[in-house]
Amino acid sequence: MEFASISLSQNYVLSYLGAQPEDITFSVQLCYVGILTILPVQFRFLRYFEMRNYLLILTFLSIILNIACINVSSVMAFFFIRFFQGMVVGSISGSMLILIPSFLKMEHRAAFGSTIFYGTVLSSGVLLGLVASAVTLNSDFRNVYYYLILFQILVLIVILISFNQVSNLRKYPLYQIDWTGAVFFLAVAAGLAYTILYGSKYYWFTDTRIQLSTVVTVAGAILFLWRERIVKRPGLDLTIFRFKNFWVGLILLAVYYGSKESINIIFGYTVSVLQWSATQEMILGLCNITGLIIFMVISARILVYRKDAIFYFLFAGFSMSLLYHLWMYCIFTPDLAFEDLILPMFFQGATSGILFVPIMLFTLSAVPQTTGYTGLIFAACTRFTSLLNASAGFYNIQLYYSQLYKENFLHHITGIDENVTERLNGFRQVFLSKGFSPDQAAAAANASLARIVSLQTQLLTNRAVFLFIAILTACVLLVILLVYVIKTLRLLTP
């Protein structure tokens, strides 16, 4: 729920702190930067500190950061809070990635551990969204933080009651932690996020800020790789990149995460075009989560006993993804009803549920256990870069197609076009019948026509994005089929 609050507070940050849309996305990415920075160190902490005391401290820190969110008035200070919130969320998430599988049978841990964790994260986001929508209808959004703090106080009580004060685990000494490598990694992630998100706004390398952030990113990457090679106990084991299937898994994971973000276009459409309430939006999200959880559980159950079925899940999942994006491409109109989107949203959730577990199993099983949690950390890095590219990519694609369609419309909006003249006259007569003067009616008619052009431009742009993702998904599906055919032919060849 702490992580969900970071995504749900975007409109509040825009209005209360006076931030720009790029600032909002950057603050979310800084949360991911905090998660990625702390994860390698976090797994070392879990082998030294008692889980009970560790979680108590993290939850208490989370409460303090939420209090800071209530009182912050500076965008720059808000950025720092988001980064530290990411570190706390990453620490708690790392703890749960260790704790949840420990209650499962050994053969169930790989499949069901990630299923339970991922499903819980997404479900809590929708549940908090329902609370937030109810709060914002009646009061200031900042009151959501009070509910969140109350929930975290209950979590403190649960931890005090449920966890043993002393465990029987052997402590692993906290020496030679690669803090320098963590700082280099922080510089790379933060610099990359700033460059990609603000590049278009500042016209890329013509601006000194983008030049500086690029230098920081490249220099940080070089120093990080050099550090991981020379240090005795590196935070990340880079030998995992010697395994071909790990690369394939990361690419599939990137395509999955990137295409999954197209759901945000639908949520944006329901708010800006259909003028739905936040409650309706969250109920639609609940339909999506229902499909995701049901099919994640089904996928995990099957893969526990049939690990060789991963290919069939990939084929079915990407086929469903292709169908979903073509579906949305065909049905985008200015007047969709709630019932029109229930089935596509459930279908999208089912697609994600079918793909997530097999891709994660394929990726993590491609590296030996001696590499520790490095594979999991780089899977999280893939999530970060995919979300970053999706945020910046969708933004730039939408800008391009929006300008393209708007210019195409403007070519037809002339005084000699019969359709334009007829529509303007219709608008003018409506406003005249409402008591407007002729000049006022003409101005209002022109504004109405401009609004319709803007709406149609947005709808066509959204359709273009879904078609683009459908083509990308079709290419991935074709490659998967090609690989399967080649492997089958090799097995049949004597």
Secondary structure, DSSP 4 states (H G I P E B T S, - for coil): -HHHHHHHTHHHHHHHS---HHHHHHHHHHHHHHHHHHHHHHHHHTTTS-HHHHHHHHHHHHHHHHHHHHH---HHHHHHHHHHHHHHHHHHHHHHHHHHHHTS-HHHHHHHHHHHHHHHHHHHHHHHHHHHHHHHHHS-TTHHHHHHHHHHHHHHHHHHHHS-SS--PPPPP--S--HHHHHHHHHHHHHHHHHHHHTTTTTGGGSHHHHHHHHHHHHHHHHHHHHHHHSSS-SS-GGGGG-HHHHHHHHHHHHHHHHHTTHHHHHHHHHHTS---HHHHHHHHHHHHHHHHHHHHHHHHHHHH-GGGHHHHHHHHHHHHHHHHHHHHHH--TT--HHHHHHHHHHHHHHHHHHHHHHHHHHHTTS-GGGTTHHHHHHHHHHHHHHHHHHHHHHHHHHHHHHHHHHHHHHH-STT-HHHHHHHHHHHHHHHHTT--HHHHHHHHHHHHHHHHHHHHHHHHHHHHHHHHHHHHHHHHHHHHHHHHHHHHHHH--
